[in-house]
Amino acid sequence: MWVGARSARPDGMTSVGRGLPARANARLARGRGRFVDDVRLPGTCHVAIVRSPHASAEVLEVDLEPALALPGVVAAVDGAEIRRRTRPIPEGWDTLVIGARRVDWYALAAERVRYLGEAVAAVVASDRHTAIQAAEAVEVRYQPLPAVTSAERALEPGAPLVEPAWGDNLLLTQEFDAGDVDAALARAERVLSGQVSSQRITGVPIEPRGILASWDAGEGRLTFWESTQQPHQVRSYLAQALAIDEAAIHVVQPHVGGAFGLKQPTSQEEVLLAFLALELGRPVKWIESRFESLAAGGHARETSCEYRAAVDGDGRITALRVEIVADVGAPTAFLGWGMSLVTMFCVPTVYRVPEIAVRLRSVVTNKCPWTPYRGFGKDVATLLMERVMDHLAGELREDRVAVRLRHLIGPDEFPYRRPSGAVLDSGDYPRALRRVVGRARSGELEAQRAAAAARGRRLGLGVAMELTPEGVAVHGSLMNNGYDGATVRISPSGEVTVLTGVTNPGSGNETALAQIAADALDCAVERVTVVQGDTDACPWGLGNYSSRSVIIGGSAVQLAAADLRVKLLAVAASMLGVAPGEVTIGDERFSAAGRSLGFAEVVREVYWHAYEGHADKVEPALEATRYYRIDNINHQPRPGERANLYPTWASGAVACLVEVDPATGLVELVGYHAVEDAGTIVNPLLAEANLHGAVAQAVGGALYERLAYDQGGQFLSGTLMDYTIPTAVELPLLEIEHQRTPSPFTPLGTKGVGESGMGGTLAAICAAVEDAFPELELRLGELPLTPDRVWRAIRQADRKEPACRTATSASATRG
């Protein structure tokens, strides 16, 4: 409700809820986007990075002279010099607060490398080709060391140590519990046990990472163009690492060709490029190659979850014990390992489980470090719980939907507190599940099965719930927190400009922010311009991650615009000779007592007549800056409670139809239905566009994508021929419906939609493949479902053998 005025429409909205195209679409479609590599400065040099060919080794000597001798080479640097002249890269999360171990990580490794692809030296040349040639000429003498390439091996006594000073390979151990799980397991009618695992994976943005850094000695300023999600954090971290003032750094985010979490700071390359620009006094550019992106740009999700579930005589899970082991790669200042913490935090997702115990072990190995990736651990928690529910349904010989409905939290139980500390804000999980099942089972499902059988294929339907908390706020973090700022200004001629601390990685959120501002001011959305991604122009902000741009950034825009609305309303009321509460606002008109004023008229009064009767009671000009701090975050829990890190909890239900070729194990997704609940949807068109992208990535994770290493830590997935991602050919028409249960903790009821569609899709595809073979005891617990893995699972299930190494095992039944 708007203070002091009645709206012309009952809901007070004119722009929010409209499906407007993203404002950048036309420009990008015409090829007029401006990405980092499109920024061309006179005298720019190019940087190539020397990366370790070993998973674990001592760096004995780095000889830069062969590179420096090549024509066109300007400079070269090794890790020893970087360590002498820069500080460690700042941490994304405060490990002391979280209870994790930390390491000092520099822009180049000096004494030891911990994964293939870790940067050890860099060369600067007049052009990119020469820089690459010079990097190949650098001679590095290594002493290879034993590598550990699996979490299981890393936990064994006597395993090689990734960080010898630690004494073991555990970065983080955490747990929570409620009730006596062991006693519940002992008295249970049934005990289900099994294992679910997800593979190592990464995002594949169209535009890999890129940086252009330029030092102006006369101005004493570093300008830093980067394809990043968080310009203000880049500025702060560069200032810390290089020991210079933040005011001397200007970070600009041009267009971004996809991010998915991979472009959050901090990285070796950011500090390295800034150091080189300062040293050389001329622009330096680095554009990541696809191999660098795949091998060293950040990995995610390699997690194994073992479970034991106690089931009573009514077929309800009364207790659950979960052991989570996450292979987070080598430790760095990246915050990626936090994904494993979120997996633990989200269990048991949308389900009611009275007694629970969950333990997490985040294990370091000699592989590329984790960095944030869409889903951020929530996807694994959903995959786990949906596989548990399907396992239970199989053991009980009951319908999988009925089993879920028996366990779902009801719509009247919110806010719902978990033992993990999570406080779920709102939702109607049963309605979403019933709706998506109705959509998927309607029509010609049996005819589709028959048609598939006639082609020698099997058709299966799988359903899954998902829970996707958004807007994370980590205690003690400059990187991830639950606030953001916005400035809204109205020019003397009536144009509205929004300057926001949240950024756009290609999602179109600037369009939604314009819609929110337009509604708050009751002006046309066409009046509104949004400025993002510039630390000189925009108020301090935390950028883009965890779907926060609208739920937090949009709320800040609304607050700032509402302040201006109050000023305009006061002036308009004075001009109309009535009290502010008597003014009706709509269609850019302020109306009362049969008279009306246009938006531009009232704006003009504020600027032109600051000392006269109508505007002399308000502060001159029309500009407001506000910061919004989201509710439902608890960083100071009471004794016996744990902190809540997520304020809003989007949810959904997914149904997938697949066809499986029994002769080859090939799985094809042929139908997709989802009912997604992200609360109030500001822009349905862009919400669905984000969901389409997430579903495509989830299909890749379910069926195709896997980053592989050999036992020695050599990387085997260095090209897109080796790391297979889905295309439009592999995707059916995606049928998506929005269910709206607004969050009580955000002004508009928004919850965030950027990561929805991930976890439910992973689980529903697994369930669909099992459903395609109802005569088999088929249990799929290991991703991805590649043809060879599915083929073996079918053959083993046909022989009544365990489906695969990580498949759910048969239940143990009392008596």
C-alpha positions, 0 to 999 in steps of 0.5 A, a space after each residue: 500500500 502506498 502511503 498517503 494516496 489511493 491508486 487508480 487501480 485496486 492492486 496498485 500495479 500497472 507495470 509489475 506483472 507484465 511480460 516485457 522483453 528485456 531492454 537489452 534484447 534488441 541491441 544484443 540481437 543486432 550485434 551491438 552489445 559491448 563485452 569486455 573484448 569489445 573495449 579497445 584502448 590504444 596501446 593495449 597489451 595482451 596477457 597469457 597465463 602459464 598454468 600447471 600441467 600437474 595436479 600436485 607439484 613443487 615449483 622448483 624454478 621458473 625461467 622467464 628469459 626465453 619468453 622475454 627474448 621473443 619479439 613483442 614481449 613486454 613483460 613477464 612475472 612469476 609467483 615469487 614476485 607476486 608473493 613479494 609484492 601483493 597480499 593474499 587474495 581476500 576470502 569470499 567468506 570469512 572462514 573463521 566465522 563459518 568454521 572452515 580452514 583457510 589458505 593464503 592464495 596469491 595471483 600466481 602460485 610460488 612454491 607449490 601447485 595443487 591442481 592442473 591449471 593453477 596459474 604459475 606465471 604470466 607474460 605480457 605481449 603486444 598481441 594475443 598470439 605473441 603472448 600465447 607463444 611466449 607463455 609456451 616458452 616459459 620454462 618451469 621446473 616442477 617436482 611432481 608430488 602424489 595427487 589425491 583425486 577423489 574424496 573417498 581416497 582423500 579421507 583415508 589414512 595416509 592419503 596425500 595431503 593437499 595442504 600438508 600443514 592441515 594434517 588431513 584433507 578436511 576443509 569443513 565439518 559441520 552437522 545438525 540433528 534433532 531427536 534420537 535418530 539412532 533409536 528411531 532407526 532401531 524401532 522402525 518397521 523398515 529402514 531404507 538405505 542408499 547413496 546418491 551422487 552428483 558428478 563434477 560439473 561447471 557452467 559454460 557461458 557464451 562469453 568466458 571470463 575477461 578483464 581489461 585493466 588500465 592505469 592512468 598515472 596522471 589521474 592515479 586511477 585504475 579502470 577495470 573492465 570485467 565480465 563480473 557479477 559483483 563490481 563493488 566487491 572486485 574493487 574492494 578486493 583489488 584494493 586489499 590485495 594491492 594495498 591501494 585506496 578503493 577510491 583509486 579503482 573504477 570497476 565497470 561491468 560491460 555486457 555479460 555473456 552469461 555467468 551462472 556464479 562463475 564470475 563472482 570474485 575473487 580469482 587469480 586473474 583479477 589481481 594479476 591483471 590489476 598488478 600488471 596494469 599498475 606495473 606497466 602503466 598501460 592497458 592489459 587484457 586477458 580473455 579466457 580460453 575455453 580450455 582455461 574456462 573448463 579446466 581452471 574457471 571453477 567447478 561445482 557439485 561433486 557430492 555424495 550423499 548416503 542416507 538411512 531412513 526410518 519408516 513406520 507402519 503408515 509408510 512415513 519417514 520418521 527419522 533420517 540420517 544423511 552423510 554428505 561428502 563433497 569433493 570441493 577441489 583445492 582450497 582457495 579464496 573462492 567461496 565455492 565450497 559454500 555450496 556443500 554447506 547449503 546442501 546440508 542446510 536445505 535437507 530435508 527440503 519440502 518434506 516433514 521429517 520429525 527426527 533428523 541428523 545430517 553431517 557434512 564433510 567438505 573434502 579438498 582434493 588435487 582438482 580445480 576448486 569449486 566456484 559458485 554455480 547455478 543451484 549452489 548446493 540446493 540442487 543436490 539436496 533436492 536430488 537426494 530427497 526426491 530419490 529417497 521418496 522414490 525409493 520409499 514408494 518403490 519399497 511400499 509399492 505405492 504411487 510416488 505422488 501419494 508418498 510425497 503428498 503424505 510427507 509434504 509440509 502443509 500451506 498452513 504451517 509457514 513460516 516453518 523452522 528447520 533444525 538446520 536453522 532454515 526458516 521457510 517463508 511460504 508455499 503450497 507444495 501439495 497444490 503445485 504437485 497435484 497441478 503438475 501431475 495433472 498436466 503431465 498425466 492428462 491427454 494421451 500418456 498411454 498412447 504415447 507409451 504405446 507409440 514409443 513401444 512400437 519404435 522399440 523404446 520405453 516411455 517413462 514419467 517422473 515427478 519431483 519437488 524442488 526447494 530453492 532458497 534465494 537471497 543468501 546472507 552469510 554472516 561476516 561476508 562482504 561478498 554475500 549479504 542480504 542488503 542492497 542499495 538504489 538511487 532513484 532520480 527524476 530529472 527536471 523534464 520528468 525522466 526517471 533514472 534508477 542507479 542500482 547496486 545489483 547487476 545484470 549477467 544477462 538475465 534482463 533484471 534491469 527491465 524488472 527494476 524499471 517496472 518496479 520503479 514505474 509502479 512506485 512512481 505511477 509513471 510509464 515504464 518507458 520513462 525509466 532508465 536503469 544504470 548498473 555495473 559501474 562503481 563510480 555511478 551506482 551506489 554500493 551494492 552486492 551485485 548479482 547472485 542467489 536471485 537477489 536482483 529483484 527480491 533485494 535490489 528491486 525492494 531498494 528501488 521500491 523504497 527509493 522511488 516511494 520516497 520520491 512519490 511522497 514528495 510528488 504527492 505532497 506538492 501535487 496535493 498543495 497544487 490541487 488544494 487538498 490533503 495528500 490522502 485525497 489525491 488519486 494517482 494513475 496514468 501519470 495524473 494526480 487527481 482530486 476534486 475534479 481536477 488533475 495534474 500531469 506527472 511532468 507538471 508536478 516535477 516542474 513545480 519541484 525544480 522551478 519553484 523551490 521557494 514558492 507555496 507548493 514546493 517550499 515544504 519539500 527538500 529541493 530536487 527529486 533524488 533518493 537513495 535507499 538501502 533495503 535489508 531483507 527480513 527472515 535472516 538470523 545471524 544471532 540465533 538463540 541458544 540451541 538454534 542455528 543461523 538462518 541464511 536464506 530469507 525466501 524459499 522458492 519451490 516447485 514441482 516438475 514432471 518429465 517424460 523420457 524415452 529410453 532405448 533399452 538396446 543402447 541406454 540412450 535417454 531422450 527428454 520428450 516432455 517437460 512440465 513444471 509448476 514453479 512458485 517464486 511468489 510475485 512475478 514481476 515479469 513473467 516473460 523474463 521469469 520463464 526465460 530464466 527458467 528455460 536456461 536453468 532447465 537446459 543446464 539441469 538436463 545437461 547435468 542429468 544426461 550429459 555433462 561431466 568433468 573428468 580426471 584420471 587417477 593422476 589428476 590429469 584433466 580429461 574434459 578440456 574441450 566442448 567435444 569432451 564436455 557435452 552440453 545440450 542444445 535446442 535439439 535435445 530439449 522439448 517444448 517446456 511447459 511452465 506454469 506459475 503458482 504464486 504464494 507471496 513471501 511475507 518478508 519482501 515488499 512485493 512478495 517476490 522470492 526469486 526465480 533464477 535458480 529454480 528448475 535445476 534440482 527438480 529436473 535432475 530428480 524427475 529425469 532419474 525417476 522417469 527412466 526408472 518408470 520406463 521399466 516398471 518390471 525392473 528393480 531399477 534404482 538410479 542414484 548416480 549422475 549423469 545418466 549416460 547411455 552406458 550407465 543406463 544400459 548397465 543399470 538395466 542389465 544389472 536390474 534385469 539380473 536382480 543385481 545392484 543397479 550401479 555403485 551408488 544406487 539405492 540398496 534394498 531396504 531392510 525390514 524388521 522381523 
